[in-house]
Amino acid sequence: MRQDFQKLKLEMLACRLCKELPLGPSPIFQLEEHAKILIVGQAPGRLAHLKKRPFDDPSGNRLRDWLAIDRSTFYADPRIGIFPMGLCFPGTGSAGDNPPPKICATTWRNRVLQSLKNVELTLVLGAYAIAWHTPHLKGQSVTGAVKQSSTGRGDFFVLPHPSPRNNKWLKKNAWFEADVIPRIQKKVKQVLNGSARS
């Protein structure tokens, strides 16, 4: 199985389906077959694209603070997986980054998720990830989806995207960092300590 998963990862890294992307295709993700925490975002940002590493930008700094995980653990611990809806930087539009191309999820998503048998916690960031991973919340506002998942039941939390562009949302919804983030941090700690299912 491990050999099959490594082959799948190599296929994804070699993917060139979206040749029309402004900076070209450059798949960026962080996955091992035995990942226990799965972080699902929209797509790598421009800085992550340039650095060839997911969340290596201000969004990543905030996300790591939210999870109470240091930078070294975030990138080196194989139990932490990062698998965005789009594997490549989709380019920038008038209101932020463009949506991830649908062909990416259609091509890779089910194959990868079916291979990840040990995920105990999924962190869903933003509208595109919500629509795929939590279809019962599809059509709701991000705020509504965050509130409905705020207890962490079902081994997942919905989070707003940690981008600085969401500073206004975070200020308006102070309950998220005051009430929900401690629950997320507790769950992350339990998973990494091996006590989440005990």
DRENRO-279569 format. One record per residue: residue in one letter; x, y, z of N, C-alpha, C in turn. Coordinates in pm, whole numbers, plus 50000, padded with zeros to 5 digits. Each point is the difference from the previous one (the first is absolute). Layout:
residues N
AXYZXYZXYZ...
***
This chain:
residues 198
M500824988050000499185012050000500865012650000R501055000050081500855011950007500605003149864Q500434989649928500575002049867498965006049905D498754995450011498935005349916499745014750031F500035003650129499765013850037501145009049953Q501224995250011501135007949951499895002049848K499534990049931499815001349856498935010449969L498925000050078498945009949981500545014150024K500825001750102500595013150027500885004649886L500764990949943500865003649886499165004049880E498894993149980499095003749891499475014150020M499635003350123499475013550028501085010649979L501204997150047501095009649984500335002649853A499764989949917500305001349856498825005549921C498885002850068498785004449930500235013249926R499575000349874500105012249919498675002649928L498894996450065498695001749939499665014749977C500475008750088499615014249994501165008649949K500384997749877501135007249941499725014949983E498725003750003499635013949976500135008950124L500344994450114500125008050122501065010949983P499785011850058500915011449979501474997050029L500264992550108501384996550033500344985649963G499114993949926500234986249957499644990050109P499864987349965499684989750099501204996850089S499754999350127501034996350098499294994650123P499624987249999499224994350110500715000950135I499265004650099500565001850135499034993850101F500494990350074499224993550105500984993350094Q499484994850110500844993250100499194988250052L500364988049957499194988450033500844987550023E499664993050106500494986550021498784991050023E500124987649966498874990850003499374998850139H500815001750105499504998050136499685013250071A499705010449922499655013050059498784998550092K500055007150112498894999750096499215013150000I500675010949964499345013049989500085004249853L498845003149942499965004149861499515014449991I500855008549945499675014149981499615002149854V498785004849980499475001649865499715014849975G500755006149912499775013949964499565001349856Q500135012249947499575002549863501074995949901A501165006650005501114997449908501215007550053P501194996249962501185007550045499925014649955G500455008950085500095014149963501275002749920R500165012549959501155003549917501324997750073L500075003850129501254998150075500294985250019A498974992250030500204985550014500494994149868H499465005049888500444995449868501485003049981L500425012150033501405003949979500944992350091K499534996750121500854993050097499864984749991K499034995549919499774985749981499624992850129R499275007250087499594993950126498635005550041P499054991450039498665004850035500025008650125F499205010549998499815008850115501315006250049D500945002049910501245006850039499845014849971D499085006250075499605013849976499285005050126P499535012550001499305005050119498774991750038S499294994449902498874991250031500464988050082G501134994449962500544988650073500415003550141N500545011950018500375004350135498785000350091R498915005649948498775000650081499444986150022L500014991649897499474986450014500774992350107R501325001149999500814993150101499695005250140D499765013050012499595005550130498664994150043W499064999349906498694994350032500114985650048L500914992449941500134985950035500944997750118A500715010550041501024999050106501074989749961I500425000849873501044991249947501155008849952D501214996750039501135008049954500344996549855R500765008749939500324998649857500704986849969S500924996150085500754987649977499074987850001T499124999250098499054988950008499055000149882F499525011849964499045001649891500534993849871Y501285002149972500564995049874500684986450011A500434996250120500794987750011499224987950051D498885002350066499264988950059499134993349892P500264987549966499254993349892498534997750034R499615002450125498594998450038499175012049959I500665010749954499295012149957500025000649848G498834998749939499895000349855499345012749952I500455005149887499435011949939499654996649855F498715000749970499514995649869498955009949950P500425010549929499065010349957499074995349890M498935007549979499054996749894500645001149863G500875009649983500815001349879501464998950039L500764991949929501394997650040500955011249958C499565008649909500885010449945499425013950027F500865010050003499575013950014499125003749880P498755004150025499085002549889500075013949939G500865008450054500065013749951499165009250087T500195012949983499325009950082498925007249921G498835001450061498905007249938499795013350068S498875006249975499725013350055499724999850150A499544988650052499644999250143500814989350072G501224997749956500824989650061500414989749898D500464988550047500414989549907498804994349926N500244995649878498954993949920499554986750060P498824995149964499564986950048500924989049947P500134989250074500794988749949499304993749881P500734996249896499374993349885499314987150043K498784997949954499224988450041500654986949959I500765000249890500614987649950500974993950102C500555008550086500964994950099499314990750099A498905004750059499274991550095499434987749931T499485001849879499434988849925501054989149974T501235004249973501064990649964500614993150122W500215007350109500834994850108499284997350133R498935007250026499495000450137499574986350053N499124993349929499514987150051501114989850014R500924999749906501104990350005500835001950126V500285012550034500815002750118499224997150128L498795005250009499224998450123499724985350031Q499804991849896499784985850023501254992950053S501165006149978501254994050046500355004150143L499375010650048500315005150135499064993550100K500454989250062499154992050087500085003950147N500955008850035500265002750142499665014050044V499315007649915499685013850034499015000450116E500375007150107499145001450117499415014050012L500575009549927499535013850009500205006849865T498925005749946500085007449874499665014650028L500865008849954499825014450016499695005849862V498805005249984499485004349871500035015249994L500775005549906500215014549993499365005849874G498975007850015499445007549889498914992949922A499325007749914498774995649934500184988049908Y501094999349923500164989049905500234986850073A500775000550108500224987950079498734995950074I499235009950046498734997050068499074992449906A499885004949876499084993949905500364985449973W501294996849998500424986349970499944990950122H500575004750110500204991350117498804999750094T499195010349999498845000350088498785004049918P499554991149911498915003649909498715004050072H499824995150123498805003950076500045014850039L501185006349989500125014250029500095008549874K500014993549885500115007349874498865009949985G500305011949954498985010249982499885009350118Q500554995950115500015008850115501135010149986S499895010850071501125009350008501134993250076V501225004949979501134994650076499745001750149T499435011450039499705002450141499064989350056G498954997049924499054989850044500644986350010A500844996749902500684987050001500974998950117V500715010950028500935000050114499234997850129K498885006850016499204998650122499484985850015Q499514994049891499434986550009501034989450033S501275002649969501034990050028500835003750122S499575010050073500865005950103500294990950119T499244989050014500284990750110500984989149960G500234998549868500924989649955499384986349992R498674999150010499354986849985500224994849859G500164987249988500264994149869501455001149958D500865003650094501455000749974500375010149894F499255010949993500415010749908499595013550057F500765010049960499665013950026500055007549868V499085009349983500075009549889500625012850054L500985005249928500675012350041499875010349888P499995012850035500165010049894501424998949947H500255004749880501374999649952500855009350087P501214995850037500845008250088500685011849931S499625002949879500605011049925499825013350072P500985009149989499825013650053498785007049941R499554995549884498785005849941498774997750088N500094990550092498884997050088500115006950136N500895009650012500135007150128498685006350043K499295005749904498715006450031499014989750053W499944988149937499104989450045500364995850142L501284998450027500444995550132499675010450107K500125012549965499655010650096498515000150027K499214998149896498544999950014499514987550073N500724989049985499614987250059501034995650104A500155008250101501034997350103499764986950073W498774995049999499694987250064500834988649943F500405001149872500744989049938501334997850070E500795010550014501304998350065499864998250150A498955005550060499814998850145499494986250041D499064994649920499334987750041500374987649919V500155001649868500214988449913501474995949994I500885009849990501434996749991500484991550117P499625002850125500434991050109499544985549981R498794998249943499514986449975500834993149891I500355007649897500844994549894501364996250055Q500595008850079501324997250056499984987750089K498934998550077499874988250086499934987349917K499215000449891499854988249916501324996649929V500695010349948501294997749935500974993550097K500045005050121500904994350101499654985550031Q498714997250011499574986250027500424990649887V499825004349876500374991649887501504997449999L500785010450019501464998349995500534992550122N499255000250109500414992350118499454985849999G499184997049899499454986449989498834997350090S499335010750049498914997950095498645004049944A499925003649871498755005149944498914989449999R500384987349985498994989349990500014990850122S500665004550103500074991350120498825002550090
***
